Amino acid sequence: MNPETLRGYALRAAVEDVLYDYAATLDEGALERWPFFFTAGALYEVVSRENEERGLPLALVCCEGRGMMIDRATALKEVLFYSPRTYRHFISNVRPVWRSEERIEAVSNFVLLQTLVERETTVLVAGQYRDTLVVEDGKLLFGGKRCIYDTTMIPNTVVYPL
């Protein structure tokens, strides 16, 4: 996988495949697989658009490395208690660009819907992904994922990975 073989539609399709597999994994509740979409030293952040625009470093969620992501996934799956719910991720407007032989930067929009048992489906959060993907062992992994949510009012239920 390199810039020579992935151009135009092929590049976008490859990045979309990773994003859609990522979303499907989370929607299925397979949190134990979530950290393995990332490189060992990847950075995962959830940041408000206001902080992003002002250059403020505060993130709602910050996981530095796959180990922290594994800890978070384990806590969500086995330790923390919250009402049963389902999630549905929608990703659109994927725009990837090669930045080097092994690094792709991609921007896309996302919406995360949440449905609690016996409740209406609601929009939990909407925003933009700013991803860095790298080629590792012949496949694309996130070297960094910055989830920038649009609102300043975020539900306290955003503990689940975006």
PyRosetta script that sets phi, psi and omega in degrees:
from pyrosetta import init, pose_from_sequence

init()
pose = pose_from_sequence("MNPETLRGYALRAAVEDVLYDYAATLDEGALERWPFFFTAGALYEVVSRENEERGLPLALVCCEGRGMMIDRATALKEVLFYSPRTYRHFISNVRPVWRSEERIEAVSNFVLLQTLVERETTVLVAGQYRDTLVVEDGKLLFGGKRCIYDTTMIPNTVVYPL")
pose.set_psi(1, 116.6)
pose.set_omega(1, -179.2)
pose.set_phi(2, -155.1)
pose.set_psi(2, 173.9)
pose.set_omega(2, -178.4)
pose.set_phi(3, -59.1)
pose.set_psi(3, -26.5)
pose.set_omega(3, -178.7)
pose.set_phi(4, -69.9)
pose.set_psi(4, -36.6)
pose.set_omega(4, -176.3)
pose.set_phi(5, -93.5)
pose.set_psi(5, -21.5)
pose.set_omega(5, -179.7)
pose.set_phi(6, -115.1)
pose.set_psi(6, 103.8)
pose.set_omega(6, 177.9)
pose.set_phi(7, -135.8)
pose.set_psi(7, 155.4)
pose.set_omega(7, 173.0)
pose.set_phi(8, 52.4)
pose.set_psi(8, -124.5)
pose.set_omega(8, -177.4)
pose.set_phi(9, -62.3)
pose.set_psi(9, -36.0)
pose.set_omega(9, -179.4)
pose.set_phi(10, -64.7)
pose.set_psi(10, -40.1)
pose.set_omega(10, 178.0)
pose.set_phi(11, -64.7)
pose.set_psi(11, -48.7)
pose.set_omega(11, -179.8)
pose.set_phi(12, -61.8)
pose.set_psi(12, -40.9)
pose.set_omega(12, 179.4)
pose.set_phi(13, -62.8)
pose.set_psi(13, -40.8)
pose.set_omega(13, 179.6)
pose.set_phi(14, -65.0)
pose.set_psi(14, -42.6)
pose.set_omega(14, 179.3)
pose.set_phi(15, -69.2)
pose.set_psi(15, -42.0)
pose.set_omega(15, 177.5)
pose.set_phi(16, -60.2)
pose.set_psi(16, -40.1)
pose.set_omega(16, 178.2)
pose.set_phi(17, -57.4)
pose.set_psi(17, -44.3)
pose.set_omega(17, 178.8)
pose.set_phi(18, -64.9)
pose.set_psi(18, -46.7)
pose.set_omega(18, -179.9)
pose.set_phi(19, -61.8)
pose.set_psi(19, -42.9)
pose.set_omega(19, -178.0)
pose.set_phi(20, -70.9)
pose.set_psi(20, -37.0)
pose.set_omega(20, 175.4)
pose.set_phi(21, -64.8)
pose.set_psi(21, -41.3)
pose.set_omega(21, 177.0)
pose.set_phi(22, -57.4)
pose.set_psi(22, -51.0)
pose.set_omega(22, -178.8)
pose.set_phi(23, -63.1)
pose.set_psi(23, -43.7)
pose.set_omega(23, -179.3)
pose.set_phi(24, -62.9)
pose.set_psi(24, -39.0)
pose.set_omega(24, 178.4)
pose.set_phi(25, -61.1)
pose.set_psi(25, -45.8)
pose.set_omega(25, 179.2)
pose.set_phi(26, -68.0)
pose.set_psi(26, -41.6)
pose.set_omega(26, -179.9)
pose.set_phi(27, -64.2)
pose.set_psi(27, -30.7)
pose.set_omega(27, 178.1)
pose.set_phi(28, -79.7)
pose.set_psi(28, -8.7)
pose.set_omega(28, -179.3)
pose.set_phi(29, 79.3)
pose.set_psi(29, 17.2)
pose.set_omega(29, -178.1)
pose.set_phi(30, -86.0)
pose.set_psi(30, 61.3)
pose.set_omega(30, -175.4)
pose.set_phi(31, -60.0)
pose.set_psi(31, -28.0)
pose.set_omega(31, 179.7)
pose.set_phi(32, -64.9)
pose.set_psi(32, -20.7)
pose.set_omega(32, 178.4)
pose.set_phi(33, -91.1)
pose.set_psi(33, -19.1)
pose.set_omega(33, -175.9)
pose.set_phi(34, -53.5)
pose.set_psi(34, -47.5)
pose.set_omega(34, -176.8)
pose.set_phi(35, -63.0)
pose.set_psi(35, -20.6)
pose.set_omega(35, -174.6)
pose.set_phi(36, -87.1)
pose.set_psi(36, 7.4)
pose.set_omega(36, 167.4)
pose.set_phi(37, -85.3)
pose.set_psi(37, -4.7)
pose.set_omega(37, -174.6)
pose.set_phi(38, -116.1)
pose.set_psi(38, 154.9)
pose.set_omega(38, 171.2)
pose.set_phi(39, -71.0)
pose.set_psi(39, 165.0)
pose.set_omega(39, -178.2)
pose.set_phi(40, -58.4)
pose.set_psi(40, -34.5)
pose.set_omega(40, -177.6)
pose.set_phi(41, -105.3)
pose.set_psi(41, 18.8)
pose.set_omega(41, -175.6)
pose.set_phi(42, -65.2)
pose.set_psi(42, 156.8)
pose.set_omega(42, 175.6)
pose.set_phi(43, -113.8)
pose.set_psi(43, 126.0)
pose.set_omega(43, 176.3)
pose.set_phi(44, -116.5)
pose.set_psi(44, 124.9)
pose.set_omega(44, -178.6)
pose.set_phi(45, -135.7)
pose.set_psi(45, 146.0)
pose.set_omega(45, 171.3)
pose.set_phi(46, -119.7)
pose.set_psi(46, 118.0)
pose.set_omega(46, -170.3)
pose.set_phi(47, -133.9)
pose.set_psi(47, 144.2)
pose.set_omega(47, 175.7)
pose.set_phi(48, -73.9)
pose.set_psi(48, 150.4)
pose.set_omega(48, 177.9)
pose.set_phi(49, -61.1)
pose.set_psi(49, -37.0)
pose.set_omega(49, 179.1)
pose.set_phi(50, -60.0)
pose.set_psi(50, -46.7)
pose.set_omega(50, 178.1)
pose.set_phi(51, -64.7)
pose.set_psi(51, -39.6)
pose.set_omega(51, 179.0)
pose.set_phi(52, -61.5)
pose.set_psi(52, -47.4)
pose.set_omega(52, -178.0)
pose.set_phi(53, -66.8)
pose.set_psi(53, -31.5)
pose.set_omega(53, -180.0)
pose.set_phi(54, -89.0)
pose.set_psi(54, -3.9)
pose.set_omega(54, -179.2)
pose.set_phi(55, 71.8)
pose.set_psi(55, 24.0)
pose.set_omega(55, -179.8)
pose.set_phi(56, -84.1)
pose.set_psi(56, 136.3)
pose.set_omega(56, -172.8)
pose.set_phi(57, -79.5)
pose.set_psi(57, -10.4)
pose.set_omega(57, -174.5)
pose.set_phi(58, -67.0)
pose.set_psi(58, 126.7)
pose.set_omega(58, 177.1)
pose.set_phi(59, -116.4)
pose.set_psi(59, 143.6)
pose.set_omega(59, 175.9)
pose.set_phi(60, -65.5)
pose.set_psi(60, -41.0)
pose.set_omega(60, 176.9)
pose.set_phi(61, -134.4)
pose.set_psi(61, 137.3)
pose.set_omega(61, 176.3)
pose.set_phi(62, -143.8)
pose.set_psi(62, 119.6)
pose.set_omega(62, 175.6)
pose.set_phi(63, -119.4)
pose.set_psi(63, 118.6)
pose.set_omega(63, 178.9)
pose.set_phi(64, -101.6)
pose.set_psi(64, 98.7)
pose.set_omega(64, 178.5)
pose.set_phi(65, 97.4)
pose.set_psi(65, 157.4)
pose.set_omega(65, -177.3)
pose.set_phi(66, -61.9)
pose.set_psi(66, -32.9)
pose.set_omega(66, 179.8)
pose.set_phi(67, -59.1)
pose.set_psi(67, -43.4)
pose.set_omega(67, 177.7)
pose.set_phi(68, -66.0)
pose.set_psi(68, -34.5)
pose.set_omega(68, 178.9)
pose.set_phi(69, -68.7)
pose.set_psi(69, -38.8)
pose.set_omega(69, 177.2)
pose.set_phi(70, -63.1)
pose.set_psi(70, -44.0)
pose.set_omega(70, 177.0)
pose.set_phi(71, -59.0)
pose.set_psi(71, -44.6)
pose.set_omega(71, -179.4)
pose.set_phi(72, -64.5)
pose.set_psi(72, -45.1)
pose.set_omega(72, 179.8)
pose.set_phi(73, -62.5)
pose.set_psi(73, -41.4)
pose.set_omega(73, 178.9)
pose.set_phi(74, -63.6)
pose.set_psi(74, -44.7)
pose.set_omega(74, 179.0)
pose.set_phi(75, -61.9)
pose.set_psi(75, -43.7)
pose.set_omega(75, -179.2)
pose.set_phi(76, -65.2)
pose.set_psi(76, -37.8)
pose.set_omega(76, -175.0)
pose.set_phi(77, -81.2)
pose.set_psi(77, -37.9)
pose.set_omega(77, -168.9)
pose.set_phi(78, -117.1)
pose.set_psi(78, -20.3)
pose.set_omega(78, -171.6)
pose.set_phi(79, -112.8)
pose.set_psi(79, -53.0)
pose.set_omega(79, -175.6)
pose.set_phi(80, -71.0)
pose.set_psi(80, 146.2)
pose.set_omega(80, 178.2)
pose.set_phi(81, -113.8)
pose.set_psi(81, 128.6)
pose.set_omega(81, 174.7)
pose.set_phi(82, -152.1)
pose.set_psi(82, 159.8)
pose.set_omega(82, -176.8)
pose.set_phi(83, -59.4)
pose.set_psi(83, 141.5)
pose.set_omega(83, 178.2)
pose.set_phi(84, -59.8)
pose.set_psi(84, 139.5)
pose.set_omega(84, -178.6)
pose.set_phi(85, -156.3)
pose.set_psi(85, 163.2)
pose.set_omega(85, 171.7)
pose.set_phi(86, -119.6)
pose.set_psi(86, 152.5)
pose.set_omega(86, 179.3)
pose.set_phi(87, -121.8)
pose.set_psi(87, 150.3)
pose.set_omega(87, 173.3)
pose.set_phi(88, -137.9)
pose.set_psi(88, 117.6)
pose.set_omega(88, 176.3)
pose.set_phi(89, -92.6)
pose.set_psi(89, 139.1)
pose.set_omega(89, 172.9)
pose.set_phi(90, -126.2)
pose.set_psi(90, 126.4)
pose.set_omega(90, -176.6)
pose.set_phi(91, -122.9)
pose.set_psi(91, 134.8)
pose.set_omega(91, -179.2)
pose.set_phi(92, -145.7)
pose.set_psi(92, 171.9)
pose.set_omega(92, 175.2)
pose.set_phi(93, 53.1)
pose.set_psi(93, 49.1)
pose.set_omega(93, -179.3)
pose.set_phi(94, -74.5)
pose.set_psi(94, 124.6)
pose.set_omega(94, -177.7)
pose.set_phi(95, -130.7)
pose.set_psi(95, 92.5)
pose.set_omega(95, -179.6)
pose.set_phi(96, -94.8)
pose.set_psi(96, 150.6)
pose.set_omega(96, 177.0)
pose.set_phi(97, -142.5)
pose.set_psi(97, 132.8)
pose.set_omega(97, 173.0)
pose.set_phi(98, -69.5)
pose.set_psi(98, 131.9)
pose.set_omega(98, 176.4)
pose.set_phi(99, -109.4)
pose.set_psi(99, -19.2)
pose.set_omega(99, 175.0)
pose.set_phi(100, -160.6)
pose.set_psi(100, -176.7)
pose.set_omega(100, -179.3)
pose.set_phi(101, -61.2)
pose.set_psi(101, -25.1)
pose.set_omega(101, -175.5)
pose.set_phi(102, -128.2)
pose.set_psi(102, 13.0)
pose.set_omega(102, -175.9)
pose.set_phi(103, -134.4)
pose.set_psi(103, 128.8)
pose.set_omega(103, 177.4)
pose.set_phi(104, -118.5)
pose.set_psi(104, 136.8)
pose.set_omega(104, 170.6)
pose.set_phi(105, -108.8)
pose.set_psi(105, 134.5)
pose.set_omega(105, -178.3)
pose.set_phi(106, -135.1)
pose.set_psi(106, 141.3)
pose.set_omega(106, 174.6)
pose.set_phi(107, -120.4)
pose.set_psi(107, 137.1)
pose.set_omega(107, 176.5)
pose.set_phi(108, -152.4)
pose.set_psi(108, 162.5)
pose.set_omega(108, 177.2)
pose.set_phi(109, -97.7)
pose.set_psi(109, 150.5)
pose.set_omega(109, 175.4)
pose.set_phi(110, -140.4)
pose.set_psi(110, 152.1)
pose.set_omega(110, 170.9)
pose.set_phi(111, -133.4)
pose.set_psi(111, 135.1)
pose.set_omega(111, 177.8)
pose.set_phi(112, -118.3)
pose.set_psi(112, 118.2)
pose.set_omega(112, 176.8)
pose.set_phi(113, -96.4)
pose.set_psi(113, 149.2)
pose.set_omega(113, 179.7)
pose.set_phi(114, -131.4)
pose.set_psi(114, 135.8)
pose.set_omega(114, 175.1)
pose.set_phi(115, -127.4)
pose.set_psi(115, 117.3)
pose.set_omega(115, 173.5)
pose.set_phi(116, -89.6)
pose.set_psi(116, 153.9)
pose.set_omega(116, -179.6)
pose.set_phi(117, -56.1)
pose.set_psi(117, 131.2)
pose.set_omega(117, 178.6)
pose.set_phi(118, 58.2)
pose.set_psi(118, 33.2)
pose.set_omega(118, 176.8)
pose.set_phi(119, -133.3)
pose.set_psi(119, 165.4)
pose.set_omega(119, 175.0)
pose.set_phi(120, -72.3)
pose.set_psi(120, 155.3)
pose.set_omega(120, 172.7)
pose.set_phi(121, -75.8)
pose.set_psi(121, 136.7)
pose.set_omega(121, 179.8)
pose.set_phi(122, -130.4)
pose.set_psi(122, 157.3)
pose.set_omega(122, 172.6)
pose.set_phi(123, -78.1)
pose.set_psi(123, 118.2)
pose.set_omega(123, 178.5)
pose.set_phi(124, -81.2)
pose.set_psi(124, -46.3)
pose.set_omega(124, -178.3)
pose.set_phi(125, -161.8)
pose.set_psi(125, 149.9)
pose.set_omega(125, 174.8)
pose.set_phi(126, -134.2)
pose.set_psi(126, 151.2)
pose.set_omega(126, 179.3)
pose.set_phi(127, 175.5)
pose.set_psi(127, -149.2)
pose.set_omega(127, -174.9)
pose.set_phi(128, -133.8)
pose.set_psi(128, 137.0)
pose.set_omega(128, 170.5)
pose.set_phi(129, -92.7)
pose.set_psi(129, 135.5)
pose.set_omega(129, 168.6)
pose.set_phi(130, -121.7)
pose.set_psi(130, 104.9)
pose.set_omega(130, -171.9)
pose.set_phi(131, -111.7)
pose.set_psi(131, 146.0)
pose.set_omega(131, 166.0)
pose.set_phi(132, -114.7)
pose.set_psi(132, 122.7)
pose.set_omega(132, 178.1)
pose.set_phi(133, -113.7)
pose.set_psi(133, 142.6)
pose.set_omega(133, 179.1)
pose.set_phi(134, -128.1)
pose.set_psi(134, 154.8)
pose.set_omega(134, 176.7)
pose.set_phi(135, -89.4)
pose.set_psi(135, 120.8)
pose.set_omega(135, 178.4)
pose.set_phi(136, -136.3)
pose.set_psi(136, 122.6)
pose.set_omega(136, -177.5)
pose.set_phi(137, 52.8)
pose.set_psi(137, 39.5)
pose.set_omega(137, 175.3)
pose.set_phi(138, 79.4)
pose.set_psi(138, 6.2)
pose.set_omega(138, 177.6)
pose.set_phi(139, -132.9)
pose.set_psi(139, 160.5)
pose.set_omega(139, -179.5)
pose.set_phi(140, -85.6)
pose.set_psi(140, 130.1)
pose.set_omega(140, 175.2)
pose.set_phi(141, -129.9)
pose.set_psi(141, 155.6)
pose.set_omega(141, 175.8)
pose.set_phi(142, -76.6)
pose.set_psi(142, 123.4)
pose.set_omega(142, 170.9)
pose.set_phi(143, -89.9)
pose.set_psi(143, -18.8)
pose.set_omega(143, 176.4)
pose.set_phi(144, -164.5)
pose.set_psi(144, 141.4)
pose.set_omega(144, 177.3)
pose.set_phi(145, -138.1)
pose.set_psi(145, 116.3)
pose.set_omega(145, 178.9)
pose.set_phi(146, -113.1)
pose.set_psi(146, 113.8)
pose.set_omega(146, -179.6)
pose.set_phi(147, -100.5)
pose.set_psi(147, 110.8)
pose.set_omega(147, -176.0)
pose.set_phi(148, -105.2)
pose.set_psi(148, 111.7)
pose.set_omega(148, -177.9)
pose.set_phi(149, -91.4)
pose.set_psi(149, 146.3)
pose.set_omega(149, -170.0)
pose.set_phi(150, -77.6)
pose.set_psi(150, -32.6)
pose.set_omega(150, -171.5)
pose.set_phi(151, -91.7)
pose.set_psi(151, 157.8)
pose.set_omega(151, 173.0)
pose.set_phi(152, -90.2)
pose.set_psi(152, -15.8)
pose.set_omega(152, 177.2)
pose.set_phi(153, -102.4)
pose.set_psi(153, 107.4)
pose.set_omega(153, -178.0)
pose.set_phi(154, -115.9)
pose.set_psi(154, 135.2)
pose.set_omega(154, 178.9)
pose.set_phi(155, -62.9)
pose.set_psi(155, 147.4)
pose.set_omega(155, 179.2)
pose.set_phi(156, -71.1)
pose.set_psi(156, -2.0)
pose.set_omega(156, 178.7)
pose.set_phi(157, -85.5)
pose.set_psi(157, 3.1)
pose.set_omega(157, 178.2)
pose.set_phi(158, -82.7)
pose.set_psi(158, 63.8)
pose.set_omega(158, 172.4)
pose.set_phi(159, -103.1)
pose.set_psi(159, -21.6)
pose.set_omega(159, -179.8)
pose.set_phi(160, -75.8)
pose.set_psi(160, 143.4)
pose.set_omega(160, 179.1)
pose.set_phi(161, -57.2)
pose.set_psi(161, 140.5)
pose.set_omega(161, 176.1)
pose.set_phi(162, -89.5)
pose.dump_pdb("model.pdb")
